[in-house]
Amino acid sequence: VQLQASGRGLVQAGGSLRLSCAASGSISNINIMGWYRQAPGKQRELAAVISLGGWKNNADSVKGRFTISRDNAQNTVYLQMNSVRPDDTAVYYCSAGSRWSQGGMNYWGKGTLVTVSS
């Protein structure tokens, strides 16, 4: 399984940014897709994930600001980031797998850097 992410960038606090991640390869067993993030000096943490059936799990820190969605036909997951804050600055990693795990799933994409300026 290959995960190709796009959407890295620099955004001002209060602004918006959308990340996308497309899965390819042997994806028949992929149920959960989503995003984890790692801020400088911190451990990687969940941002948001979504299942094929639409179940979602969002970190408390992003609730009400980030929206995860998925196009199952395109095997693509999106993270719409609104009202971003400087503490959203992190490397964002796309992850996918058959089951969700707090620490991440079977497959990982290369990280994409999001920098929020104050």
C-alpha positions as CSV (number, residue, x, y, z in Angstrom):
1,V,0.0,0.0,0.0
2,Q,1.3,3.4,-0.9
3,L,0.0,6.6,0.6
4,Q,0.6,9.8,-1.3
5,A,-0.1,13.0,0.6
6,S,-0.4,16.5,-0.7
7,G,-1.2,20.0,0.7
8,R,1.8,21.0,2.7
9,G,2.3,24.7,3.3
10,L,2.6,27.8,5.4
11,V,-0.6,29.3,6.6
12,Q,-1.4,32.2,8.9
13,A,-3.1,31.6,12.2
14,G,-6.9,31.7,11.7
15,G,-6.5,30.5,8.1
16,S,-7.4,27.3,6.3
17,L,-5.5,24.5,4.6
18,R,-6.6,21.2,3.1
19,L,-4.5,18.0,3.1
20,S,-5.3,15.0,0.9
21,C,-3.9,11.5,0.9
22,A,-4.5,8.9,-1.8
23,A,-4.0,5.2,-1.3
24,S,-2.9,2.9,-4.0
25,G,-1.6,-0.7,-4.4
26,S,-3.1,-3.6,-2.4
27,I,-5.8,-1.6,-0.7
28,S,-8.6,-4.2,-0.4
29,N,-8.0,-4.6,3.3
30,I,-7.9,-0.9,4.1
31,N,-10.7,0.3,6.3
32,I,-9.4,3.2,8.3
33,M,-7.5,6.2,6.8
34,G,-6.5,9.3,8.5
35,W,-3.9,11.7,9.8
36,Y,-1.5,11.7,12.7
37,R,0.8,14.6,13.5
38,Q,4.1,15.2,15.2
39,A,5.0,18.7,16.5
40,P,8.6,19.7,17.1
41,G,9.9,18.0,20.3
42,K,6.7,16.0,20.8
43,Q,5.5,12.5,20.2
44,R,3.3,11.7,17.2
45,E,-0.4,11.9,18.0
46,L,-3.7,11.3,16.4
47,A,-5.3,14.1,14.5
48,A,-8.3,12.5,12.8
49,V,-9.3,9.2,11.2
50,I,-12.3,7.9,9.3
51,S,-13.5,4.5,8.3
52,L,-15.0,3.2,5.1
53,G,-18.4,3.5,6.7
54,G,-17.9,7.0,8.0
55,W,-17.0,6.4,11.6
56,K,-14.7,9.2,12.8
57,N,-12.3,9.7,15.6
58,N,-10.9,13.2,16.2
59,A,-8.4,14.5,18.7
60,D,-10.0,16.9,21.2
61,S,-7.5,19.5,20.1
62,V,-8.9,19.6,16.6
63,K,-12.6,19.1,17.2
64,G,-14.7,21.9,15.8
65,R,-11.8,23.1,13.6
66,F,-10.7,20.2,11.5
67,T,-13.0,18.0,9.3
68,I,-11.9,14.7,8.0
69,S,-13.7,13.3,4.9
70,R,-13.2,10.5,2.5
71,D,-13.9,9.6,-1.1
72,N,-14.0,5.8,-1.1
73,A,-14.2,5.6,-4.9
74,Q,-11.0,7.5,-5.2
75,N,-9.4,5.9,-2.1
76,T,-8.6,9.4,-0.9
77,V,-8.9,11.0,2.5
78,Y,-9.0,14.7,3.1
79,L,-8.3,16.9,6.2
80,Q,-9.9,20.3,6.0
81,M,-8.1,22.4,8.6
82,N,-9.9,25.6,9.6
83,S,-9.1,28.2,12.2
84,V,-5.6,26.9,12.4
85,R,-3.4,27.8,15.4
86,P,0.4,28.0,15.8
87,D,0.2,24.8,17.9
88,D,-1.1,23.0,14.8
89,T,2.4,23.3,13.4
90,A,3.6,19.8,12.8
91,V,4.5,17.2,10.3
92,Y,1.3,15.5,9.3
93,Y,1.4,11.8,8.4
94,C,-1.2,9.9,6.5
95,S,-1.9,6.5,7.9
96,A,-4.1,3.6,6.8
97,G,-5.0,0.1,7.9
98,S,-7.6,-2.5,8.6
99,R,-8.1,-1.5,12.2
100,W,-7.6,1.7,14.1
101,S,-4.9,2.0,16.7
102,Q,-4.1,5.0,18.9
103,G,-0.4,4.8,17.8
104,G,-1.2,4.5,14.2
105,M,-1.9,1.8,11.6
106,N,-0.2,-0.5,9.3
107,Y,0.8,1.9,6.6
108,W,2.3,5.3,6.6
109,G,2.9,8.0,4.0
110,K,5.7,10.5,4.0
111,G,5.0,13.4,6.3
112,T,3.9,16.7,5.0
113,L,4.9,19.8,6.9
114,V,2.3,22.3,8.0
115,T,3.5,25.5,9.5
116,V,1.1,28.0,11.1
117,S,2.5,31.5,11.6
118,S,1.2,33.8,14.3
